[in-house]
Amino acid sequence: MIDNNLRSQIFGMNMQELAELNGLICDTMRRLQRTAARSFRMGDLVSFVDRNGRTLSGTVIKVNQKTVSVRSGNTTWRVTGSLLKLKVPADLVG
């Protein structure tokens, strides 16, 4: 969480400083998304929680730059890698 000191520093920034901070935050988020997505392989069994709060399970069918394509039943989902939980690695799947 953001502590009060950091919060007061942010509130004291001008537009140019806020734009620079926003750029740094976006770059960091993209890096983390890519790192998370790369930790999965095709064939991995994964689970995730959808927008309705349901836990779904599926198989990784493609690893994109920032997302992972997961087949769950007849539906393909594009999920941010940080939202996925590995159930069984592809090399352990029969």
Buried (B, 14 or more C-beta within 10 A) or exposed (E): EEEEEEEEEEEEEEEEEEEEEEEEEEEEEEEBBBEBBEEBEEBBBBBBEEEEEEEBEBBBBEBEEBBBBBEBEEEEBEBBBBBBEBBEEBEEEE
